[in-house]
Amino acid sequence: MYRRRFKPNVYKSKALKIQEASKKKKLYSNNWDYIRKSVYARDGFRCVMCGKKGKLHAHHIVPVRISKDNSMNNLVSVCEKCHRTLEAVGFKILKEGGGTALLRRTELRMIAEARQERLREYTERSENGTRQDDHKSINKDYRDTQNNAVNY
């Protein structure tokens, strides 16, 4: 005889979706978009870890569900890849029983190390003469000499 297996209802009811949406609104303040854009502007519209421009995320150093803190001191601008990295580290620390102070220290240390690495790479490129600005000035000098050349 054929038995039917029990399948739990994985679809959420409309009422449950509304309830979850109202919880989310409570976590984020009414001026969330203004705060988020202010964080992007503070960080120069770049990822604070890798320096990439483009689609950014406002990352809470201490998760908002724990701290209930949407202040700019608790937010940084990161790209999607760096956001996943920071989130994975943060969840691991919290899962192992680490507190918010340890989480904040670890994530800020990771950001500082990434910035130092970016600065080190930039200075190495500039010392080797491969800076983008150098290429532009060389090309400009070359164009100027070509424009001033006498045509016979």
N, C-alpha and C positions, 0 to 999 in steps of 0.2 A: 504494500500500500504506500502511496506517495504521501510524504509528510512535508508540510510547509514549514520552512524555517522562519524563526522570528527575526524580523528586521526592524530595528528601532527607527523611529521617525527622526530622520536627520534634518528635515526641513523645519525651520523655525516659523512659528506662527507670527502673524502680523503684530500682535500685542507684545510678544517677546522682543521683536525687533525694535518696537517703539520704546520699550522699557530699557533696552541696552543703549539706544541712542540718547535717552535722557540721562543715563549714567555718564556717557561720554561728554555730554554738554556740561555736566557738573564738574568734570575733571578739568576741562578747558574753559577759560573765562570767556566772556562775551567779546573781548578785544583780542582774541587769540591771533587773528590774522595780522593785526598791527604789531603785536609782540614778535611774531615769527618774522615778519618783514624787517623789523628793527634789528633782529639778530643777524639776518642776512647782510644788512647794510653795515653793521658793526664789524662783521668778518670779511668785508670787502667782496661780497657775493662770490666767495670761494669756499671750497671745503677746507676746514682748518687742518685736516690731516694731510691730504695729498695735494691740495692747491688747485684742484680742477674747478673750472667754471661749468655752469650748466644747471641741471635740475638738482636742487638742494633739499635736504630734509633738516628740520629743526630737531636736534637730538637732545633729550633730557638727560643730563649726566646722572642724576638720581631720578629714577622713573617717577612720573607724575602720579601714578596710582599709590606710591609709597609716600612721597614728600608733599603732594598736593601743591607743588611749587612751580609756577609758570614764569618766574622772574628771569631776567636776562642772565643772571649769575648762574642759573642752572641749565642754560641752553647754549648749544653751539651749532654752527652750520656744518653739515657733512654731506658728502655725496652718498649715493645708495650703497656702494660697495663698503665704504668706511662705516656707514651706519650699521650695516649687518655685522661688521667686525666688532664695533663697540657694543652693540646689543648682545652679541654672543658672549663676550667677556663679562658684561654686566650681569646677565642672567646666570652665568656660571658662578660668579662670586656670591650672588644672592642665594642660589641653590645650595651652595656649600655652607651657608650660614654667616657669611660676611655681612658686616653692617654697611650703612650708607656712607660712613666716613671712609672705609676701605674702598668702596666702589668709586667714590669721588676721587680719591688719591690715585687709584689705578688708571681710571679713564683720563684724568688730566695729565698723568705721566705719559700715557700712550700718545696723547695729542702733542705734548712737548717734544717727545722723542721723534715723532714724525716731522714736526716743524724743523728740528735740528738737522735731520737727515736731508730734508728739502734744501735748507740753507747750505749745507755742506756740498751737495750736488751742484748748486748754483755757483758757489765760489770756485769749485773745481772747474766748471765750464768756463767761468770768466777768466781764470788763470791760464787756461789752455787756449784762450782766444777764440772760443767757439760760441760766445754770447750772440744772441740774435741781433742785438743792437750793433755789434761790430760788423756783422754781415750786411746790415742795411747801410751803414756808413761806407763800407767798401764798395758796394754796388752804386751808391750815389756818386762817389768819387770817380768810378769807372764811367758812369753816364756823362758826368761833367767833362771828362777828358774827351769822350767821343763827340760831344756836342761842340767843343772848342777846336776840334781837329780841322785842319785846313783841307778842303776838298780840291784836288788837282784835276 
